Amino acid sequence: MMNQGLKWMVLLGFAGLMGWGMWGLPDRGDLDAPMNEKTTITGTPTPAAHYIEHAYKEAKTPNIVTVVLGDYRSIDTLGEVLVVFTAGLILILLLTNRRKISALDGGDS
């Protein structure tokens, strides 16, 4: 019973931490939010402003999403694809291994 209470306390603590973290976020669609600014506090252009202004000139692709994911953040995107591929490969290997063990034991599943 103590273990169950501890789980609920950790869960409620985490939910409280998430709620507290969301409290400082700007409202949805707020045009004065920091991410909608064209320059940072130091006066340099934000990455979003640079992507929007220079996407077609630098990549000659009319779709800005393709330019950001394929050109500007290509290494990051490749890393994410490798992580998902590795997770899928491990899942396939685990499931295949489980079937072989079950067949050796004479199980039905």
N, C-alpha and C positions, 0 to 999 in steps of 0.2 A: 504493500500500500504506500509506503514511503517513496518507493521508486516511481510510482505513478504520479504522486504529488510533485516530485522533483521535475519530472518531465513537463508537467503543466506549468510549473513556475518558470522553467527555462523558455517554454513556448510563449508564455505571456510576456516575459522580459524581452524576448526578441521582437515580438509584435509591438511592444511599447517603444523599443529602440527604433524600429522602422517608422512608426507614427511620428516620433520626435524628429527623425531625420527629414520626413516629408513636410513637416510644419514650415520649414524655411524655404521651400521651393516656390517659385513664382506661379501665379495662376496660369492655367492653360490658355494659350492664345494671347498672353500679355505681350504687347509690342515693345514695352519698355524693359523686358527681361534681358539680363546680360548676354544671353546667347543671340539675341537679335541686334546687338550693337555691331557697327561696322569696324570699330577700332577697340583695342583693349585699353586697359588703364594706362599702359605705357605709351600708347599712341600708335602701336603697330596694328596692321590690319588683322582681323580674325581669320582663321582658316576658312570659315564658311564664306566670308565676303570674297576672299581670294578665289575659292572654287567657283563661285557664281560668276564672278567677273571674267575669269580667265579660262574657264573650262573649254569652251569651243575653240578659242584661239590656240590653246596649247595641245589639244587632243583631236580636234576636228571631228568630234562626235556630238551630235545634237542632244543626246540623252545624258543629262548631268549625273544621274545615278551611276550609269555605266562608267563615266569618266572618273568619278570619285572612287568607286570600288575597284575598277580595273587599272587605272593609271596612278592616281595619287596614293591610294592605300593598297597597292597590289601585294606587297609583302605581308601586310597584316591580313589581308583576305586569304592569301595562300596559307598562312599559319592557321587560320580558323578552319579552312578546308581540311588541312592535315589532321587537326584535332578531331574533327567530326569523322573523317575517314578512319582514323586509328580507333576511335571508340566503336564504330560499326564493325571493324575487323575483329576487335576483341570480343564483341558481342557474338559474332558469328562463330568464332573459335570456341567460346564458352558453351554455346548452345550445341554445337557439333560434338564437343567432348562429352557433354551430358547425355546425349543420345547414345554414344558409344558405350558409356559406363552402364546406362540403363539396359542396353541390349546384352551386355556381358553378364549382368545380374539376373537376366531373365524377366525384367520388369515390363509392364505394359506401356509406360509412358515414355 
